[in-house]
């Protein structure tokens, strides 16, 4: 044997030894190809049960989670109350299936409320013995469909998705579509040697993606304020909040959501009020991807119109008969200047203490029956707007059509500066369109006293 052949034999011998050694370090295992998995048809699926669904405020029925329409969704109850976690949906697939995973599509609109974070997924042949979850973890905070492939295929007729937490909304849960994955029958690849893994700590193989960094919940920086209006007027409540991402707002009246698109902003204006609205409490829940926070309640006061006293009839003396009575001419009503309603202003009370309120009433004589009238005004005085007091309307007040008056609520602030003693402020009406100004009641003034001054006087009195 020459040198060249000897070298080749040595190489083959070393290669054989290496292959034997390599084979000892590997075990052979069968596997299925991920690209052969396909969603199972939802035809024939039926709902077995769910712990919560919204059917009053919107169509949030649980069957929407497997109707094949990504525009519909399953949403847990919120119109009368919010049910606590965990939330679940149980579905009958119609026949026993071998399942390799599932897909979950979050709601596809611009709202994030109820997007599922933590999940558990179960498969069983009956609805009473579920055993351990075949998959669990966290969905990503994303509008794209999440896919979870099981470590080991699971066989059963019934599936159960349990939502253990949410990215947005304390107790809310929502889902557009749920589906399961089956093998479409593609040829199974030949066995492939797999290295025996060295025991190490590894992430949960069923987790769709890593848990995202928690998003801070919103912070309310300005609470809604109490409002006082006359019957027939509207009231506006406003909340101020900060927080990362897009903030969503939901107003509630006496704990129940108010309807219409106007209820989804940082300000909410009521319809024309009635006496039934008196004492109603309004709150706003502000949400983002990190959760939600609810404001303090603001109280609505609706004032009834003061009844016009009926004058007692004056006894008429018996007239002395005359041969030919002369009829008196009907008096001509005195027109208002330029034919426009006359605006005047009054205030009650005229003196308050820090923390109290005063009510400026702007009246129209006569009322404009066909259209609203916006009356403009200015402020003056030692008391400073924003530091010593706030106004419910500024620098104008709109009086609805047919209403004879409107109210501006002054809310005095406790500023802790006890050296100011007594400060005054005045509201003066300004010329505008659609009204003229009274020559005698065109301004109204109040005084605001420090709490320290009042406390000192009370102690001296006692």
C-alpha angles and dihedrals in degrees: 000000000000126000094261094055091044091055092050092051090051091052092050091049093051091047092052092050090049092050092051091049091047092050090054090057095050134066124204117238134173120233141178124236115250090215090062092063118103135175115268115240111262092214109120095021115136134190115250099180147324131194095223142008134167115234102153108051092037142341097281097148116157092236087069088075091073105027094105092243115114091194092068124065147189110244128179120237121285109143096087101009142346116243116221127244142302100066123185144183123201119200133189109219091200094240140028111280137183105233127198100182144319142244128222123196115199121219110293101212126092093267123094099193113134098007104162119243109169119038144175124196125203135187124194145155091232137027097240104056111049101156119190123346113265089212137012138165140093129312115224118257094252141113091230122099114269119219123201120188116201120237088226125020114254127212125210148107099238130059128194125195115195119194110207099178146359139225094219131028123028098249103004126118130183138172132176101197139000124192139165130226125235132177110263092210100262113160113276111241119243119269112283124201112249124196116246102250120236108237106259135150107270132177118263104281092216096057110113093212139336116291109265122234109275114258116227115246119244121274121220109227099174123035121212112260131227113264132207121198139160121252110283095025125110126237127214124208122191133192127190121207141164132203143126121287127006115337120215124199131207121182122206132194114209089344096309124105115254116228134238134052090281088073094065101068137078088261128048126194117198124223116256104307129240131194087262088068093060110120095013115153119222124198134172127214113208117199140182135162090290098055139275142283130199125220129230116274118265116206124225117214116195116194122210117229114261110251115245108241114240112233116235110246114254112233109251116227117232105264120235108246114249127190096240119011115210113222114234119236118253109252116244113238114247106247121228116245109289088353090282130129113265115237120213133171135215133172135211127225104018095202127042140167125238108283095029129104137234128199122221111197120202111198131195121211106225108012117240103245098192109043142015119266121218112207117196125211143174134218131224140163141086093290109090123228110238094015103053100018146000131215129219089220129025139206094349140020125215115214112201121241111279094016118122097206149005134208134230113200116213113203113194119214129226100230100171092234102127095176096076094075102180126005129182135209133187133201113207124190117238129207116267145152122299099015144058128220127249112246092216105033103038097122141032131196138199136183125227118206127201116251089232091059091050093047091050091051092049093052091048090050093052 
